[in-house]
Amino acid sequence: MAASNGGSGSGSGGPISPEAAAALGEGIRLVFGRWTALQMAVENQWGGRDSRAKADQFGESIHSWFCRSRGTYSSFSILGKFTTPRGGFR
């Protein structure tokens, strides 16, 4: 599955528009809010006392990466940016 950050519609390949960034942020929050395993991990502090902060940082990192990246990328390259070789989060 490939995706492209085409920029603000001008074809310049620049950062996404503020409206698109806001919509992306809302989408990430909605997905994370409904992600059962993530919510269980936070509620049970599987990531330690700062599990909520870690989950929030993960969402912010994804948002930032999509807003700054240019060009085409695959879901595998995205996943590789956020996971360690053991499969855990950085």
Contacts in CASP RR format, 6 or more apart in sequence:
PFRMAT RR
TARGET T0000
AUTHOR 0000-0000-0000
METHOD contacts of the structure
MODEL  1
MAASNGGSGSGSGGPISPEAAAALGEGIRLVFGRWTALQMAVENQWGGRD
SRAKADQFGESIHSWFCRSRGTYSSFSILGKFTTPRGGFR
1 74 0 8 1.000
1 75 0 8 1.000
2 72 0 8 1.000
2 73 0 8 1.000
2 74 0 8 1.000
3 72 0 8 1.000
3 73 0 8 1.000
3 74 0 8 1.000
3 75 0 8 1.000
4 71 0 8 1.000
4 72 0 8 1.000
4 73 0 8 1.000
5 13 0 8 1.000
5 14 0 8 1.000
5 16 0 8 1.000
5 66 0 8 1.000
5 69 0 8 1.000
5 70 0 8 1.000
5 71 0 8 1.000
6 13 0 8 1.000
6 14 0 8 1.000
6 16 0 8 1.000
6 70 0 8 1.000
6 71 0 8 1.000
7 13 0 8 1.000
7 14 0 8 1.000
7 15 0 8 1.000
7 16 0 8 1.000
7 17 0 8 1.000
7 20 0 8 1.000
7 70 0 8 1.000
8 14 0 8 1.000
8 15 0 8 1.000
8 16 0 8 1.000
8 17 0 8 1.000
8 20 0 8 1.000
9 17 0 8 1.000
13 70 0 8 1.000
13 71 0 8 1.000
14 70 0 8 1.000
15 21 0 8 1.000
15 67 0 8 1.000
15 68 0 8 1.000
16 24 0 8 1.000
16 66 0 8 1.000
16 67 0 8 1.000
21 63 0 8 1.000
21 67 0 8 1.000
24 63 0 8 1.000
24 66 0 8 1.000
24 67 0 8 1.000
25 63 0 8 1.000
28 59 0 8 1.000
28 62 0 8 1.000
28 63 0 8 1.000
32 38 0 8 1.000
32 55 0 8 1.000
32 58 0 8 1.000
32 59 0 8 1.000
33 39 0 8 1.000
38 55 0 8 1.000
40 46 0 8 1.000
41 47 0 8 1.000
41 51 0 8 1.000
41 55 0 8 1.000
42 51 0 8 1.000
42 52 0 8 1.000
42 55 0 8 1.000
44 51 0 8 1.000
45 51 0 8 1.000
47 54 0 8 1.000
48 54 0 8 1.000
54 89 0 8 1.000
58 82 0 8 1.000
58 89 0 8 1.000
61 82 0 8 1.000
62 78 0 8 1.000
62 82 0 8 1.000
65 78 0 8 1.000
65 81 0 8 1.000
65 82 0 8 1.000
82 89 0 8 1.000
82 90 0 8 1.000
83 89 0 8 1.000
83 90 0 8 1.000
84 90 0 8 1.000
END
